Amino acid sequence: MCGFIGAISNSIIDDSKFQEADKFLECRGPDDHKWMEKKLNKKKNLLFSFHRLSIIDLSENASQPMSSNKYESEIMFNGEIYNYPSLRKEIEKSGEQFTTSHSDTETLLLGFSLKGKSFVNELEGQFSIAFVNSKNNTLTLFRDRLGQKPMYYSINKDGIVFSSNFKSILSYKKNLNLDIEQMTNFIELGIVPSPNTLDKDIFKLCPGELIEISLDDFTILEQYRYWQIEDFIDNKNFDEKEFFKLFHSAVKKRLISDVPVASLLSGGIDSTSILKSLTEINDEPVNTYSINNTDQKYDESYWSFLASKTFNSNHMFEIIDGNNLQINPVEVIKSFDEPYADPSIFPSNLVYRTISNNYKVAISGDGGDELIGGYEKIHQSINKGFISSKLIFILKKLIPSFFGTANNLEKFSNSPIGQYKSLTIDNRLLNVLSLNSQNTFENFLIKEDIPILKKLLIADYKFYLSELMMHKVDRTSMANSVEIRSPFLDHKLVEYVISSNLSFFEKSNPKKILKNYLKEDFDDEFLERKKMGFVFDLESWIFGNKDMILSEIDTINYLQIQKVKKLFKYKSRINSIRILKLFTLSVLINEYKSITD
């Protein structure tokens, strides 16, 4: 797992400006740093910089940027390709010789050199890739199917700059072209959805997208989604044996590493299922890691210790309390190059900070809820209420928007989509601020006539997981130089579930399929307990720092401070999250301005 920036231009590339932009990538790859500077076809100037977190093939030969003199190609790649050994064998059968012992990067370099951009369809893993082919004078950028790894770019008639980091490109281009429409989107959605950013000149690849650019005139030759989840919609019979075959395969693939791998263990259903699978795969005890909390309301140590004891893992843990938590919310916010305002970023940052003391790679249960419909919002939304959506709309108008999202009222609605939206986005915050919705959330709701459960699962993948969850996991882990691998995000597993009739799903028994997998090892007390989560006391921090927060928000002319102040009148959890959202936006925009001054 790494970070990179590249610039290709008709003009001489300013080294000092490039170095300044490059600094934002250091945390993503502290083990090695390498530059490449050259002329392409004796005309274009190329400057690449790569920061490496060494996990596969730790030798210097496997460092990046990597070139092939034979094929006149270059590559930079952030992520992991779990099936690279089999791909490498296929390439070797064609007569190609590798210069590294087992580099996944060289597998990509030769694979794209030989097969072209369609080679991306053979990849299994998480990745963002930049590939230069000097023979046909093109640059192709790729992003993985579910958006686990980021890719940003800015292009004009003089050249292109691309990076793993938004701030790097912003620093390089040295001016902020603020997109007001995307600010509104963030306030409603909690994220700036792909392909947009808060800068009108900077874009990010969508999940499962590639873009091919001519290096003759820097025009886009092709841009398309090579993978979309809706392409796999079907109603095939669900086979539990096939599901677990794919699940175990996904777990096993994520063990490939030349450094020790740990498995994050909360003692919940998802992480415990992964631990059981790892134990069945491995002859050696699994390394597990957990965070224990001295606050009993949030402490799950009993369950993580029970899971560890059951499967005889090598368990490590970190104890936290109010004295050693030491979360600096402003610094955590700044570790996100794009705004994201869920309070879970604070404990997530802490988890990855502590695990980085012992491991570079950790396996997580991210994506489990999306895969099997585990979220409470899914179960609530498909339990249709008895009040018409039109009447709900009228009743909501009677409740002041600064009181909250009104989703307690929405749960009585006979519209599953209405319920789901009220639990996913916050358009009533726009009412507080007198802003108009851009209605971009509708883009994530597919129009096909399919069962509502599958429609909501797909919306979770297209919006919540790809746009929000993966953004959080990548930024909080890479801020601490840790690679996170998630078996539940294996695209073959996702494709299988979406192509099935979802017969495994029970409204009254969330995650039944994984509970059945674990029931021979644990009793009902373990399997049926409510999820505790790991919660940062956001309300106390927000309402205890009112003056500082309002002062920061007041610097953004787009937000009317008198309207923002209304949110402080009703000191609820939802209003603390709303204020965090506005504070996050203000902090990052001010940082963007300082970067471009």
QUISUL-V729794 format. One record per residue. N is the residue number from 1. RES is the residue in three letters. PSI is psi in degrees with one decimal (none if undefined). Layout:
BEGIN
n | res | psi
N | RES | PSI
N | RES | PSI
END
This chain:
BEGIN
n | res | psi
1 | MET | 135.8
2 | CYS | -169.2
3 | GLY | 147.9
4 | PHE | 162.2
5 | ILE | 142.8
6 | GLY | 145.4
7 | ALA | 134.8
8 | ILE | 128.1
9 | SER | 155.6
10 | ASN | -25.5
11 | SER | 167.2
12 | ILE | 132.9
13 | ILE | 127.8
14 | ASP | 110.4
15 | ASP | -43.0
16 | SER | -40.1
17 | LYS | -39.0
18 | PHE | -41.6
19 | GLN | -38.5
20 | GLU | -41.6
21 | ALA | -33.1
22 | ASP | -24.6
23 | LYS | -28.2
24 | PHE | -9.0
25 | LEU | -4.3
26 | GLU | -39.9
27 | CYS | -23.7
28 | ARG | -19.9
29 | GLY | 83.4
30 | PRO | -6.2
31 | ASP | -27.5
32 | ASP | 149.7
33 | HIS | 128.1
34 | LYS | 140.7
35 | TRP | 154.6
36 | MET | 127.3
37 | GLU | 128.0
38 | LYS | 170.9
39 | LYS | 135.7
40 | LEU | 120.9
41 | ASN | 31.3
42 | LYS | 16.4
43 | LYS | -52.8
44 | LYS | 145.1
45 | ASN | 133.0
46 | LEU | 132.3
47 | LEU | 118.8
48 | PHE | 146.2
49 | SER | 136.6
50 | PHE | 130.1
51 | HIS | 122.9
52 | ARG | 132.5
53 | LEU | 103.8
54 | SER | 119.0
55 | ILE | -42.4
56 | ILE | 130.1
57 | ASP | 87.7
58 | LEU | -0.4
59 | SER | 159.9
60 | GLU | -28.7
61 | ASN | -25.0
62 | ALA | 6.6
63 | SER | 163.8
64 | GLN | 160.8
65 | PRO | 151.5
66 | MET | 140.8
67 | SER | 154.3
68 | SER | 112.1
69 | ASN | -36.0
70 | LYS | -44.5
71 | TYR | 3.5
72 | GLU | 55.3
73 | SER | 155.3
74 | GLU | 153.9
75 | ILE | 145.4
76 | MET | 140.8
77 | PHE | 127.8
78 | ASN | 122.0
79 | GLY | -158.1
80 | GLU | 137.5
81 | ILE | 106.4
82 | TYR | -23.7
83 | ASN | 22.3
84 | TYR | -31.6
85 | PRO | -42.0
86 | SER | -36.6
87 | LEU | -39.5
88 | ARG | -43.0
89 | LYS | -41.0
90 | GLU | -42.0
91 | ILE | -38.9
92 | GLU | -34.1
93 | LYS | -25.9
94 | SER | -2.3
95 | GLY | -1.3
96 | GLU | 146.8
97 | GLN | 133.9
98 | PHE | 148.2
99 | THR | -14.4
100 | THR | 161.7
101 | SER | -40.2
102 | HIS | 45.8
103 | SER | 127.8
104 | ASP | -27.4
105 | THR | -44.1
106 | GLU | -31.9
107 | THR | -42.4
108 | LEU | -44.3
109 | LEU | -49.5
110 | LEU | -34.7
111 | GLY | -47.4
112 | PHE | -33.6
113 | SER | -38.7
114 | LEU | -40.2
115 | LYS | -11.1
116 | GLY | -168.9
117 | LYS | -20.5
118 | SER | -14.7
119 | PHE | -23.5
120 | VAL | -29.1
121 | ASN | -17.0
122 | GLU | -7.4
123 | LEU | 138.5
124 | GLU | 115.5
125 | GLY | -161.0
126 | GLN | 132.9
127 | PHE | 152.3
128 | SER | 134.9
129 | ILE | 137.1
130 | ALA | 120.9
131 | PHE | 124.3
132 | VAL | 127.6
133 | ASN | 102.4
134 | SER | -20.5
135 | LYS | -41.2
136 | ASN | 7.7
137 | ASN | 54.2
138 | THR | 154.7
139 | LEU | 129.9
140 | THR | 129.4
141 | LEU | 138.1
142 | PHE | 147.1
143 | ARG | 144.3
144 | ASP | 166.2
145 | ARG | -40.0
146 | LEU | 9.6
147 | GLY | 33.7
148 | GLN | -32.7
149 | LYS | 139.2
150 | PRO | 155.1
151 | MET | 117.8
152 | TYR | 154.3
153 | TYR | 155.8
154 | SER | 131.9
155 | ILE | 140.5
156 | ASN | -175.6
157 | LYS | -16.6
158 | ASP | -18.9
159 | GLY | -170.8
160 | ILE | 144.0
161 | VAL | 138.6
162 | PHE | 154.8
163 | SER | 165.0
164 | SER | -5.5
165 | ASN | 130.8
166 | PHE | -44.4
167 | LYS | -30.9
168 | SER | -45.3
169 | ILE | -40.5
170 | LEU | -44.0
171 | SER | -40.6
172 | TYR | -42.7
173 | LYS | -15.9
174 | LYS | 28.7
175 | ASN | 145.0
176 | LEU | 115.1
177 | ASN | 78.9
178 | LEU | 132.1
179 | ASP | 103.3
180 | ILE | -37.6
181 | GLU | -39.2
182 | GLN | -25.8
183 | MET | -42.3
184 | THR | -41.7
185 | ASN | -43.4
186 | PHE | -42.9
187 | ILE | -36.4
188 | GLU | -44.5
189 | LEU | -22.9
190 | GLY | 5.1
191 | ILE | 155.7
192 | VAL | 110.3
193 | PRO | 146.5
194 | SER | 144.5
195 | PRO | 12.4
196 | ASN | 164.9
197 | THR | -176.2
198 | LEU | -5.6
199 | ASP | 128.3
200 | LYS | -18.7
201 | ASP | -4.6
202 | ILE | 133.2
203 | PHE | 160.0
204 | LYS | 144.1
205 | LEU | 142.9
206 | CYS | 157.4
207 | PRO | 135.8
208 | GLY | 27.1
209 | GLU | 151.2
210 | LEU | 152.3
211 | ILE | 126.6
212 | GLU | 128.7
213 | ILE | 133.5
214 | SER | 130.6
215 | LEU | 4.2
216 | ASP | -48.4
217 | ASP | 8.2
218 | PHE | 41.6
219 | THR | 155.5
220 | ILE | 120.8
221 | LEU | -42.6
222 | GLU | 144.1
223 | GLN | 117.0
224 | TYR | 164.4
225 | ARG | 113.6
226 | TYR | -11.4
227 | TRP | 130.8
228 | GLN | 137.1
229 | ILE | -33.6
230 | GLU | -16.7
231 | ASP | -11.5
232 | PHE | 10.6
233 | ILE | 127.4
234 | ASP | -176.6
235 | ASN | 42.9
236 | LYS | 155.0
237 | ASN | 133.7
238 | PHE | 129.0
239 | ASP | 112.4
240 | GLU | -36.4
241 | LYS | -41.1
242 | GLU | -39.6
243 | PHE | -49.3
244 | PHE | -26.2
245 | LYS | -45.2
246 | LEU | -38.3
247 | PHE | -48.5
248 | HIS | -37.6
249 | SER | -41.6
250 | ALA | -39.9
251 | VAL | -47.4
252 | LYS | -42.6
253 | LYS | -33.4
254 | ARG | 5.6
255 | LEU | -11.2
256 | ILE | 119.4
257 | SER | 152.4
258 | ASP | 8.6
259 | VAL | 159.4
260 | PRO | 145.4
261 | VAL | 134.7
262 | ALA | 159.7
263 | SER | 122.7
264 | LEU | 129.5
265 | LEU | 105.4
266 | SER | -18.6
267 | GLY | 4.4
268 | GLY | 175.9
269 | ILE | -44.6
270 | ASP | -52.3
271 | SER | -33.0
272 | THR | -35.9
273 | SER | -40.7
274 | ILE | -42.9
275 | LEU | -43.6
276 | LYS | -43.8
277 | SER | -44.6
278 | LEU | -39.1
279 | THR | -36.5
280 | GLU | -27.3
281 | ILE | -41.5
282 | ASN | 142.6
283 | ASP | -31.6
284 | GLU | 152.3
285 | PRO | 143.5
286 | VAL | 142.6
287 | ASN | 121.6
288 | THR | 156.6
289 | TYR | 135.6
290 | SER | 162.3
291 | ILE | 124.4
292 | ASN | 141.6
293 | ASN | 131.4
294 | THR | -16.3
295 | ASP | 112.6
296 | GLN | -24.7
297 | LYS | -28.8
298 | TYR | 3.4
299 | ASP | 125.2
300 | GLU | 20.1
301 | SER | -34.3
302 | TYR | -43.2
303 | TRP | -38.0
304 | SER | -37.5
305 | PHE | -37.9
306 | LEU | -44.4
307 | ALA | -43.2
308 | SER | -43.9
309 | LYS | -41.3
310 | THR | -39.4
311 | PHE | 11.3
312 | ASN | 47.9
313 | SER | 159.2
314 | ASN | 97.6
315 | HIS | 130.0
316 | MET | 150.8
317 | PHE | 158.6
318 | GLU | 132.1
319 | ILE | 130.2
320 | ILE | 152.4
321 | ASP | -174.6
322 | GLY | -21.0
323 | ASN | -31.4
324 | ASN | 5.5
325 | LEU | -49.9
326 | GLN | 46.9
327 | ILE | 123.4
328 | ASN | 98.4
329 | PRO | -38.3
330 | VAL | -41.2
331 | GLU | -37.8
332 | VAL | -43.0
333 | ILE | -43.2
334 | LYS | -19.5
335 | SER | -12.8
336 | PHE | 121.7
337 | ASP | -22.3
338 | GLU | 152.4
339 | PRO | 139.7
340 | TYR | 130.5
341 | ALA | 40.4
342 | ASP | 132.9
343 | PRO | -12.6
344 | SER | -12.9
345 | ILE | -28.9
346 | PHE | -52.3
347 | PRO | -33.0
348 | SER | -43.8
349 | ASN | -39.8
350 | LEU | -43.2
351 | VAL | -47.7
352 | TYR | -30.1
353 | ARG | -42.0
354 | THR | -40.1
355 | ILE | -25.6
356 | SER | -16.6
357 | ASN | -18.6
358 | ASN | -24.5
359 | TYR | 150.7
360 | LYS | -23.0
361 | VAL | 133.4
362 | ALA | 139.9
363 | ILE | 134.9
364 | SER | 167.6
365 | GLY | 15.1
366 | ASP | 137.0
367 | GLY | -8.7
368 | GLY | -43.4
369 | ASP | -39.4
370 | GLU | -38.2
371 | LEU | -42.7
372 | ILE | 19.0
373 | GLY | 45.2
374 | GLY | -16.4
375 | TYR | 141.7
376 | GLU | -34.0
377 | LYS | -31.0
378 | ILE | -46.9
379 | HIS | -39.4
380 | GLN | -40.6
381 | SER | -34.8
382 | ILE | -6.4
383 | ASN | 84.8
384 | LYS | 133.9
385 | GLY | -168.4
386 | PHE | 2.9
387 | ILE | 135.6
388 | SER | 150.3
389 | SER | -29.8
390 | LYS | -42.0
391 | LEU | -38.2
392 | ILE | -42.6
393 | PHE | -42.5
394 | ILE | -45.5
395 | LEU | -37.6
396 | LYS | -29.6
397 | LYS | -21.3
398 | LEU | -14.2
399 | ILE | 121.6
400 | PRO | 136.5
401 | SER | -25.5
402 | PHE | -3.8
403 | PHE | -23.2
404 | GLY | -167.3
405 | THR | -14.1
406 | ALA | 24.0
407 | ASN | -16.9
408 | ASN | -29.0
409 | LEU | -38.6
410 | GLU | -25.3
411 | LYS | -13.9
412 | PHE | -0.8
413 | SER | 148.4
414 | ASN | 10.1
415 | SER | 105.4
416 | PRO | -38.0
417 | ILE | -41.0
418 | GLY | -43.1
419 | GLN | -46.7
420 | TYR | -43.6
421 | LYS | -40.9
422 | SER | -25.2
423 | LEU | -4.5
424 | THR | -39.6
425 | ILE | 173.4
426 | ASP | 78.9
427 | ASN | -13.9
428 | ARG | -21.6
429 | LEU | -34.1
430 | LEU | -35.3
431 | ASN | -42.3
432 | VAL | -40.0
433 | LEU | 3.6
434 | SER | 44.5
435 | LEU | 156.0
436 | ASN | 135.4
437 | SER | 144.6
438 | GLN | -3.2
439 | ASN | 29.5
440 | THR | -19.4
441 | PHE | -28.5
442 | GLU | -23.7
443 | ASN | -20.8
444 | PHE | -4.9
445 | LEU | 110.0
446 | ILE | 149.6
447 | LYS | -12.3
448 | GLU | 146.8
449 | ASP | 90.4
450 | ILE | 164.6
451 | PRO | 144.4
452 | ILE | -35.4
453 | LEU | -47.3
454 | LYS | -35.4
455 | LYS | -41.1
456 | LEU | -36.9
457 | LEU | -42.8
458 | ILE | -38.5
459 | ALA | -38.6
460 | ASP | -41.2
461 | TYR | -46.2
462 | LYS | -33.0
463 | PHE | -68.8
464 | TYR | -47.4
465 | LEU | -55.9
466 | SER | -39.0
467 | GLU | -36.3
468 | LEU | -61.9
469 | MET | -46.0
470 | MET | -32.1
471 | HIS | -46.5
472 | LYS | -47.7
473 | VAL | -44.6
474 | ASP | -48.3
475 | ARG | -41.5
476 | THR | -34.5
477 | SER | -45.1
478 | MET | -23.0
479 | ALA | -21.0
480 | ASN | 15.5
481 | SER | 47.1
482 | VAL | 135.4
483 | GLU | 129.1
484 | ILE | 131.1
485 | ARG | 132.5
486 | SER | 102.7
487 | PRO | -33.7
488 | PHE | -11.6
489 | LEU | 7.5
490 | ASP | 125.8
491 | HIS | -27.8
492 | LYS | -36.5
493 | LEU | -43.8
494 | VAL | -46.4
495 | GLU | -39.8
496 | TYR | -46.6
497 | VAL | -45.4
498 | ILE | -26.5
499 | SER | -2.4
500 | SER | 174.7
501 | ASN | 5.8
502 | LEU | 31.9
503 | SER | -14.5
504 | PHE | -16.0
505 | PHE | 132.1
506 | GLU | 124.6
507 | LYS | -37.7
508 | SER | -3.6
509 | ASN | 75.9
510 | PRO | 138.8
511 | LYS | 32.7
512 | LYS | -39.6
513 | ILE | -38.1
514 | LEU | -32.9
515 | LYS | -40.4
516 | ASN | -36.1
517 | TYR | -32.7
518 | LEU | -7.5
519 | LYS | -20.7
520 | GLU | -10.8
521 | ASP | -21.9
522 | PHE | 156.5
523 | ASP | 179.4
524 | ASP | -29.7
525 | GLU | -40.6
526 | PHE | -46.0
527 | LEU | -30.3
528 | GLU | 3.9
529 | ARG | 156.5
530 | LYS | 144.1
531 | LYS | 131.7
532 | MET | -38.6
533 | GLY | 179.1
534 | PHE | 102.2
535 | VAL | 133.0
536 | PHE | 135.2
537 | ASP | 75.0
538 | LEU | -41.1
539 | GLU | -46.8
540 | SER | -40.8
541 | TRP | -45.2
542 | ILE | -54.5
543 | PHE | -16.4
544 | GLY | -9.1
545 | ASN | 37.8
546 | LYS | -51.0
547 | ASP | -45.1
548 | MET | -44.3
549 | ILE | -45.2
550 | LEU | -36.5
551 | SER | -40.8
552 | GLU | -46.3
553 | ILE | -33.5
554 | ASP | -16.4
555 | THR | -14.0
556 | ILE | 106.7
557 | ASN | -24.3
558 | TYR | -27.6
559 | LEU | 126.7
560 | GLN | 113.0
561 | ILE | -31.2
562 | GLN | -34.5
563 | LYS | -37.1
564 | VAL | -37.5
565 | LYS | -25.9
566 | LYS | -31.0
567 | LEU | -21.5
568 | PHE | -11.1
569 | LYS | -31.0
570 | TYR | 98.2
571 | LYS | 76.6
572 | SER | 166.9
573 | ARG | -45.3
574 | ILE | -37.7
575 | ASN | -31.6
576 | SER | -37.2
577 | ILE | -40.3
578 | ARG | -44.4
579 | ILE | -39.9
580 | LEU | -40.3
581 | LYS | -46.9
582 | LEU | -37.0
583 | PHE | -44.6
584 | THR | -46.3
585 | LEU | -43.3
586 | SER | -44.8
587 | VAL | -46.3
588 | LEU | -38.1
589 | ILE | -40.8
590 | ASN | -36.2
591 | GLU | -41.1
592 | TYR | -42.0
593 | LYS | -39.3
594 | SER | -32.9
595 | ILE | -35.9
596 | THR | -5.2
597 | ASP | none
END
